[in-house]
């Protein structure tokens, strides 16, 4: 990923170093909606995998003093399941596979989706397509953003009514999204001009008397009500998820077989490029090397806080390939870099950021 990659990887490593110490940092988003603003984003996915690889290796090098926060790619729900397969498959090795895949979903815009008999039917909802595409997915699938705010759920200042979040129930039901979805993040807490906010926070209102106040809105309490009404089964309580051999099937019977992702064939990628009218030659079969200039100064050392033995074991459990390559000592100069460039990759959004669930 060339000169762009040097800047992106430098920024990503600094963010990982700084924010991994906070236990409320849920994940790092390695890239977001690469194809929405620029069709050339389809050609840049090898750069996303390369960035994932390089952050994973930095985390492995620094595992004794830095918590291994999972890496997530977030896609628009109008994207392709082929992207999910590609980013979660092991092309070079497990380092280049993201730990979870996210969808930013705003398609559930009605209270009910009625079938021919007038009954609310999940198979008539926009989530049915997601169910079909991901029912065999083995990595955590997350709604990294969700919450339609148009149609039935539209509201405006003073923001009375609004979203009622009827889709939340589908996240927990068998044969809907219960076995497929690992989490969902409501978008978003603070109100902005896009009117997705669940609260009016200081600075949003022009009312001088209330400029320092926070007001929770109807949409916030509606979401709270849904989360209180729907929750995971008690059969998940006490699951020893830190164990290397633990699988969800040990706590709950699975309705589907969840298989590791296989990397798309060159024929599949070429066909997708053709169908989407993308003239750029696909180069998904090869990843660019690690960019130069990303292992000096602040990046030459790991974080200085200590990580518990349990978290070190867990990181080692999930990254056996990386760990076997690295000595058990924590060297301040262990993070190496390979000189190289990737002129064919676009400079799409590849930023890292922390996120937390509502």
N, C-alpha and C positions, 0 to 999 in steps of 0.2 A: 503493500500500500504506500510505498514511497515516502515523499516528504509529508504528505497528508497523514500517513500512518505514524510518522515520528511524533507529530503533535498530538494525535489522538491517543496513542499508546502512552505517551508521557502523562497526559491529563488523566487517563484511566488509572494508571498505576498510582498517581498521587491521590486520587479519590479513594481508591481501594485502601491505600495506606492510612488515610485519615479517618475514613468512616467505618472501617471494619471493626473498630474497637467498640462501637455502639451496638448494644444488643437489640435495639429496635430498628436496625438496618436490616430489612428483610431480604432484599436482593439488589444487585446492580444491573441496570438495563444497559446492555452492551451496544444496542442500536434500536431505533424505533421507526417503524413505518417507512422503510427505505424507498419504497416505490410510489408513495403517494404524491410527492411533489415533482418527481423526476423519473421518467420511464427508464433512464439509464441505471437506476437503482437495482434493477434486476441483474445487471452485470457485476454489481458490487458485493454480492453475497459472499464470494470467496474472501473478500477483505473482512467481512464480519466474522467469518470462521477463523481467520488468521488472528484477528484481535482477541477473540475468545481464547484461542490457543495461548497467546502471549500473556494474557491476564491470568489464566489458569496456571501457567508455569511460574509466574511471579508469586502467585498465592502459594504454590507448592514450595518454592524456594524459601518463603518466609513463614512457613506453617507453624514454626515454634513460637512466633511472636505476633501472628496476625491471623485473625479468624477467617476461615474460608467462607466468604459470602457467595451464595450461588449466583450464577450469571444467567440473565434472561434476555431473549429477543422478543420484542413486542411488535405485532403485525396488525394492520387493519383487517377487520373481519371480511373485507372484500378481496383479501389476498389469496394465495394458493397454498393448498395443503402440501404441495411439492416443496415449498419453502420450509415448512415445518420439518419435513423428512430430511431435507438437506442440512439444516442447521443443527439437528439433533443426532445426525448420523456421525460415525467416526470415520473421517476421510483419511487423515494421516494416522491419527490415534485418538484416544478419548479426550485429549486436551482440547481439540477443536470443536467438540460438541457442547452446545449450551446446556445448562442444567435444567432449564425449564423453558417453555414456549408460551408467550402471551398473546392474547387477542384483545384489541380495543373494540368493544362491541356496543353499537348503538342502534341495533336493528329491531329490538323488541319494543315496539312503539304502540301497542294496544293492550288493553286490560285482558282481553281474551282472543284466542284464535279458534274460530268455530269451524267444525266439520259440517258435512252435509246434513247431520242430524241436529245441528244447533248446539253441540256440546263443545266445551273448551277442549282442544285436542293438541297435545304437544307436537304431534307430527305435522300440524299445519302451521306451526310457528317457525320463525327464522332460525331458531336454535336447532331444528331438526337436521339441517345441513351440517352444522358443526358436530352434532351427535354422530352422523354417518361418517364424517371425515376422520374423527378422532377416537372412535370407540375402541380401537386397538392400539392407541398411542401408549407408549410405556413411560415417557417422561411426564413430569407434572405439567398439566395444561392449566393456565390461569387466565381469567378475564382481567387483564392488566388495567383496563378501564371498562366501565359499563354504566349504563343509565341514560336511556333515550329521554330527551327533554323537548320533543316536538309533538305535534298532534294532541292526543289526549293529555299528555303530560306537560304541555307548554304553560309557562307562567311568566309573569313580569312584575316589576316593582309595584306593590310591596311584597311580592312573591308569596301570595296566599295560594294554598293548594299545591299543584305541581305534580311531581313524580310520586307514584304509589308503589313502585318496585314489584310488580306482580311476577316478574321473572325469577325472583329470589327462590321461590319454592321449587323451581326446576333444578336448582343447583344441588338439591339434596335427595331427589327422588330417583329410585332405581329405574332403569330403562329410559331415563331422561338424561340428566347430566351428573347424577349422583356418583357414578363410578368413573366419570370422565374428567370432571373438573376438580382441581385441587385448591381453588381459592378464587376470590373475586374482589376487586378493589373498586369501590364506587367513586365515580368522578363527579365533582371534586369537592373538597371541604370548603374552601374560601370562594365566595362569589366574585366573579369577574364579569367582563362585558359579554362573555358568551352565555351567561346565565345558567351555568351548570352547578353553581355553588350550593352547598347545604347550609351555609351560615354566612351572615354579614359580619365581616371582621374589620378591625380598626383600619381606617384609611379608605374603606370602600364608599361609605356614605358621605355626602357633603354636609350633613347636619352637624354643625359644630358642637351641639350639646351631646351628641352620641358618637363622636369621632373616635373615642377610645373604647367603645363597647363592642361586645360580640353577641349577635343574636342568632340562635338556632332556628332554622326555618321549618315549615311544614314538611318539606321533603326529607329533612334530617330525621324527624320523629317518625315519618312513615317508613324509612329504612330501618330505624331502630326496632320498630314493631315487627317488621318482616324477619329480621335476624333473631328476634326473641321467639318468634313463632316457629321458625325452622332452624334446625341444628343437626349436627352429625350424631350418628348413633353412639350409644354408650359402649358398644362393642369395640370402639376404637380406644377407649380409656386404657391406660397402662401399656400401650404398645411400645415395645422396646425398639424404637426406630433408629437408635444410634448403632444397633448391631449391623454388621456388614451383610449378614444373610437374611435380614428381615425383609419381608414383602407384605404389601397390603392384604394379600390373600390369606395371611396368617390371622388376620383380625376379622375378615369378612369374605364371604364367598363371592367370587368374581363371575359376572355374567359373560364377560368377553375375555379373550386371550389378548394380553398386552405384550406386543412383540417389540424388541428394539428396532429403531428405525434403520432402514437400508438406504444407502445413498442412491439418489436417482441416477438412472443410466444417462449416457450422453444423448441417446435417442429421445428420452423423455424431456430432457432440458431443451433440446432443439425444437421439439414439437411445441412446448410451452412458449418459447420465444416467438415462434412462428404464429401461434394463435393470438398472441398479444401484440403482434405487429412490431416487435423489437428487432431493430436492424443490427444491433451490436452482436458480435460473435460470442456465443456463450463460452465461458472459461471456468465452469464450475468444477472441473476435474482436478484442478491444481491450485494450491494455495500460495500466496506470495510469502516470501521469507520475512522474518522479523526485521523491522526497520532499524537502521543504525541510530546511535545517539540517544538511546533511551535507558542507559545504565550508568549515568554519572550524576554527581551532585546528590540531591535528595533521593534519587532512585538507586543509588549505589548501596543503600542500607535499607534494612527492613524496619518495620515499626518497632518501637521500644517497649511496648507494653507486653505482658505475658499472657499466654493462652493456656487454659487448663489442659491437663493431660487428656481428658475426655474429648475435648474439641480437636486436639492434635490427632488422636486416634481416629476420630470420625473423618477428618480431612484425609488422612492416610488411607482410610477404608475406601473412600470414594475416588481417590486418585492414585490407584496402585501403579499405573504406568508411569506417572510423573514421579512418585515417591521413589520407585526403584532406580530412577536415574540420578537421584540426589542423595548426598550423604546426609546422615542424621544430624550433623552439626549445623548450626545456623550461621552461615558465613555472610559477612556484610557485603562481600563482592560476588555472591553466588549467582546473581541475576545477570545472565549473559545476553548478548545481542548478536545477531547475524546481519551483516551488511547486505542490503538488497533493496529493490524497488518494485513497484507494481503499477506501471504507467497506465494499464488498461482499466484499473479500478477507479470508479467515480468517487468524488469527495462527498458522498451522501452523509447523512447524520449518523455518527457512530460514537455518541457520547455515553458516558456512564453516569448514572444517577441513582440515588437511594429512593426507595418508596416504602410506604407502610400501609397496611390495610385499614380501612375505616371501621 
